[in-house]
C-alpha cells in the first residue's frame, strides 16, 4: 500500500470552527485540525449533539466554516459557490442520515437529480443511469416507488446511489448504521468495504471514506483511521492498534464497554 507521505491530501481542516446547520453562527466544534488522505477510511465517533453531522456538512460544503481554513484537494473552500471550485466540491459526496429523499419524486428521480443538474444528459441517459445506480445498491425494482412507500434503510440506500452518481473521490456518510437491524447493517459494512478497496462502480479506484456514528464497535475492524468528537473538540484516535491501546472514558462509551 502506498505510504501516507505519498498519498494526496483529500480534505484538510486547519484551526476550523464548525457551526450548526440550522444555526451557522453557533460554534459546535472549535479549532478542528484534521487531514484526510486519499484512500483512507475514517470512522468518527461522538455522542448525540457532539457535532458529527455538522462536521460532515461542513466537509461537504453545505455549511461555511465560521473560522479557519478548509481545503478540498488543495482548493480553499469558502462561503460562496465559485464556478472554478465546482469540481473540487463535486469530488465530495454525502449520504445523509436516512437518505433525505425529496418526497414528491420517485426514488429513481431522486437518484438522477444531481446528474440532471450537473450534466447535459438526455432523458433516456438519465433513466438508464438511475436504474444502474439503484441496481448497484440492490434497489433495481424500486425505481418507480415513492420514498414514503419504502422504509428508512431503503431510502438511505437510494441516498447512497444518488451520492455515487457523480463518482466522487471522497464519500461522507452521516450515521449510516443508525436504526438498522444486523442484516441491514452488515450490508452497509460490506458495501463500504468494497468501495474502500476499489469497486467497479467507482472505476476500481479505492474510495476515500468517512463515516460517523455514536458506536464505534461496528467499525473497529472495517475503518483504518479513527477520531472522536467531545466537548467541542475533534480528537484523533489513530489507527486500529492505537484504538485498542486506548482506555479513556470517552472511548469506552463509544465502544460500549
C-alpha positions as CSV (number, residue, x, y, z in Angstrom):
1,X,0.0,0.0,0.0
2,X,1.2,3.5,-0.8
3,X,2.7,5.3,2.2
4,X,0.8,8.2,3.8
5,X,3.5,10.6,2.7
6,X,2.9,9.8,-1.0
7,X,-0.9,10.0,-0.9
8,X,-2.6,13.2,-1.9
9,X,-4.4,15.2,0.8
10,X,-8.1,15.0,0.0
11,X,-9.6,17.1,2.9
12,X,-7.7,19.4,5.2
13,X,-9.1,21.5,8.1
14,X,-6.8,23.9,9.9
15,X,-7.9,25.6,13.1
16,X,-11.5,25.3,11.8
17,X,-14.5,26.4,13.8
18,X,-17.7,24.5,12.7
19,X,-21.2,25.9,13.0
20,X,-24.6,24.1,13.2
21,X,-26.6,23.7,10.1
22,X,-29.6,25.5,11.5
23,X,-27.6,28.0,13.5
24,X,-24.5,28.6,11.3
25,X,-23.1,31.3,13.7
26,X,-23.2,28.9,16.7
27,X,-19.8,27.1,17.2
28,X,-20.3,23.4,17.8
29,X,-16.7,22.4,17.2
30,X,-13.7,24.6,17.6
31,X,-10.1,24.6,16.3
32,X,-10.5,21.3,14.3
33,X,-7.2,20.2,12.8
34,X,-7.9,17.2,10.6
35,X,-6.2,15.8,7.4
36,X,-7.8,13.0,5.3
37,X,-5.6,11.5,2.6
38,X,-6.7,9.7,-0.5
39,X,-7.7,6.1,0.2
40,X,-8.2,6.5,3.9
41,X,-11.2,5.1,5.7
42,X,-12.2,7.1,8.7
43,X,-14.8,6.4,11.4
44,X,-15.7,9.3,13.7
45,X,-17.5,8.6,16.9
46,X,-19.4,11.0,19.1
47,X,-22.4,11.1,21.4
48,X,-25.6,12.8,20.3
49,X,-25.2,16.6,19.9
50,X,-21.4,16.3,19.6
51,X,-21.4,17.8,16.1
52,X,-20.9,14.7,13.9
53,X,-23.4,15.8,11.3
54,X,-22.3,19.4,11.3
55,X,-18.7,18.4,10.7
56,X,-19.7,16.3,7.7
57,X,-22.0,19.1,6.4
58,X,-19.0,21.4,6.5
59,X,-16.8,18.9,4.8
60,X,-19.4,18.6,2.1
61,X,-19.6,22.3,1.6
62,X,-23.1,22.8,2.9
63,X,-22.0,24.9,5.9
64,X,-19.3,27.5,5.5
65,X,-16.6,27.4,8.3
66,X,-17.0,30.1,11.0
67,X,-13.3,30.4,11.2
68,X,-10.1,28.7,9.9
69,X,-9.2,27.1,6.7
70,X,-10.8,24.2,4.8
71,X,-9.3,22.7,1.6
72,X,-10.5,20.0,-0.8
73,X,-7.7,18.6,-2.9
74,X,-5.8,21.8,-2.2
75,X,-8.6,24.2,-3.1
76,X,-9.7,26.6,-0.4
77,X,-13.5,26.2,0.2
78,X,-15.1,29.4,1.3
79,X,-18.7,30.6,1.9
80,X,-19.5,31.1,-1.8
81,X,-20.0,28.8,-4.8
82,X,-17.4,30.0,-7.2
83,X,-17.6,28.2,-10.6
84,X,-13.9,27.4,-10.5
85,X,-14.4,25.4,-7.3
86,X,-17.3,23.3,-8.6
87,X,-15.1,20.3,-9.5
88,X,-13.5,20.3,-6.1
89,X,-16.9,20.4,-4.4
90,X,-18.3,17.6,-6.6
91,X,-15.3,15.5,-5.6
92,X,-17.0,15.1,-2.2
93,X,-20.3,13.1,-2.0
94,X,-22.5,13.0,1.1
95,X,-25.0,10.3,2.2
96,X,-27.5,11.9,4.7
97,X,-28.7,10.1,7.7
98,X,-31.9,8.4,6.5
99,X,-31.3,9.4,2.9
100,X,-33.3,12.7,2.8
101,X,-35.2,11.9,-0.3
102,X,-37.4,14.5,-1.9
103,X,-40.9,13.1,-1.1
104,X,-42.6,14.4,-4.3
105,X,-40.1,12.5,-6.6
106,X,-39.7,8.7,-7.1
107,X,-36.5,7.1,-5.9
108,X,-35.3,7.0,-9.5
109,X,-35.9,10.7,-9.9
110,X,-34.2,11.5,-6.6
111,X,-31.1,9.5,-7.7
112,X,-30.8,11.1,-11.1
113,X,-31.4,14.7,-9.8
114,X,-27.6,15.6,-9.5
115,X,-26.9,14.2,-12.9
116,X,-29.7,16.3,-14.5
117,X,-28.3,19.3,-12.7
118,X,-24.6,18.9,-13.4
119,X,-24.6,17.0,-16.8
120,X,-26.4,17.6,-20.0
121,X,-27.8,14.0,-20.2
122,X,-30.8,13.1,-22.3
123,X,-33.9,11.7,-20.5
124,X,-33.0,8.2,-21.7
125,X,-29.5,8.5,-20.4
126,X,-30.7,9.7,-17.0
127,X,-33.2,6.9,-16.8
128,X,-30.5,4.3,-17.6
129,X,-28.0,5.8,-15.2
130,X,-30.6,6.0,-12.4
131,X,-31.6,2.3,-13.0
132,X,-28.0,1.3,-13.0
133,X,-27.3,3.1,-9.7
134,X,-30.3,1.7,-7.9
135,X,-29.4,-1.8,-9.2
136,X,-25.9,-1.3,-7.6
137,X,-27.5,-0.9,-4.2
138,X,-30.0,-3.7,-4.8
139,X,-33.0,-1.5,-5.3
140,X,-33.5,-2.2,-9.0
141,X,-37.2,-2.9,-8.6
142,X,-37.8,0.3,-6.6
143,X,-37.1,2.8,-9.3
144,X,-40.7,4.0,-9.6
145,X,-41.5,3.8,-5.9
146,X,-42.2,7.0,-3.9
147,X,-39.9,7.5,-0.8
148,X,-42.9,7.3,1.6
149,X,-43.6,3.7,0.5
150,X,-40.2,2.3,1.5
151,X,-38.5,2.1,4.8
152,X,-35.7,4.3,6.1
153,X,-33.0,1.8,5.3
154,X,-34.0,1.7,1.6
155,X,-34.3,5.5,1.4
156,X,-30.8,5.7,2.8
157,X,-29.6,3.2,0.2
158,X,-31.1,5.4,-2.5
159,X,-29.2,8.3,-0.9
160,X,-26.0,6.2,-1.4
161,X,-26.9,5.6,-5.0
162,X,-27.5,9.4,-5.5
163,X,-24.2,10.3,-3.9
164,X,-22.3,7.8,-6.1
165,X,-23.9,9.1,-9.3
166,X,-21.3,11.8,-9.8
167,X,-18.4,9.4,-8.9
168,X,-17.0,11.4,-6.0
169,X,-13.4,10.8,-4.8
170,X,-14.5,11.2,-1.2
171,X,-17.7,9.7,0.3
172,X,-19.0,11.1,3.6
173,X,-21.7,9.0,5.4
174,X,-23.7,10.5,8.3
175,X,-24.5,7.8,10.8
176,X,-25.2,5.2,8.2
177,X,-25.9,2.3,10.6
178,X,-28.4,4.2,12.8
179,X,-31.6,2.3,13.5
180,X,-30.6,-0.7,11.3
181,X,-31.1,-4.3,12.2
182,X,-27.9,-6.6,12.0
183,X,-28.7,-7.8,8.5
184,X,-29.0,-4.3,7.0
185,X,-26.0,-3.1,8.9
186,X,-24.0,-6.0,7.5
187,X,-25.0,-5.0,4.0
188,X,-23.7,-1.4,4.6
189,X,-20.4,-2.6,6.1
190,X,-19.7,-5.0,3.3
191,X,-20.6,-2.5,0.6
192,X,-18.4,0.2,2.1
193,X,-15.5,-2.3,2.3
194,X,-15.9,-2.9,-1.4
195,X,-15.8,0.9,-2.1
196,X,-12.8,1.3,0.1
197,X,-11.0,-1.5,-1.8
198,X,-12.0,-0.2,-5.3
199,X,-15.4,-1.1,-6.6
200,X,-16.1,-1.2,-10.4
201,X,-18.8,1.5,-9.8
202,X,-16.0,3.9,-9.0
203,X,-13.8,2.7,-11.8
204,X,-12.0,0.3,-9.5
205,X,-10.2,3.1,-7.6
206,X,-10.1,2.9,-3.7
207,X,-12.6,5.4,-2.4
208,X,-11.8,7.7,0.5
209,X,-14.5,7.2,3.1
210,X,-15.6,9.0,6.3
211,X,-18.4,7.6,8.4
212,X,-19.8,8.8,11.7
213,X,-21.6,7.0,14.5
214,X,-22.3,7.0,18.2
215,X,-21.0,3.5,18.5
216,X,-17.6,2.6,17.0
217,X,-17.8,-1.1,17.6
218,X,-19.1,-2.0,14.1
219,X,-16.2,0.0,12.5
220,X,-13.3,-1.4,14.6
221,X,-12.2,-3.9,12.0
222,X,-13.5,-2.0,9.0
223,X,-12.2,1.5,9.2
224,X,-8.5,2.2,9.3
225,X,-8.4,5.6,10.9
226,X,-10.5,6.8,13.9
227,X,-11.5,10.0,15.6
228,X,-13.8,11.2,18.3
229,X,-15.8,14.4,18.9
230,X,-16.3,15.6,22.5
231,X,-16.6,18.9,24.3
232,X,-16.5,20.8,21.1
233,X,-13.1,19.2,20.1
234,X,-12.0,16.9,17.4
235,X,-9.8,14.2,18.9
236,X,-7.7,12.0,16.5
237,X,-7.5,8.4,17.9
238,X,-5.1,6.9,15.4
239,X,-5.4,3.5,13.7
240,X,-6.7,0.2,14.8
241,X,-3.7,-0.6,17.0
242,X,-3.9,2.7,18.8
243,X,-7.6,2.3,19.2
244,X,-7.1,-1.0,21.0
245,X,-4.5,0.5,23.4
246,X,-6.6,3.5,24.4
247,X,-8.6,3.1,27.6
248,X,-10.1,6.6,28.3
249,X,-13.7,7.0,29.3
250,X,-14.9,8.6,26.1
251,X,-13.6,5.7,24.0
252,X,-15.2,3.3,26.4
253,X,-18.5,5.0,25.8
254,X,-18.1,4.9,22.1
255,X,-17.1,1.2,22.2
256,X,-19.9,0.4,24.7
257,X,-17.5,-1.4,27.0
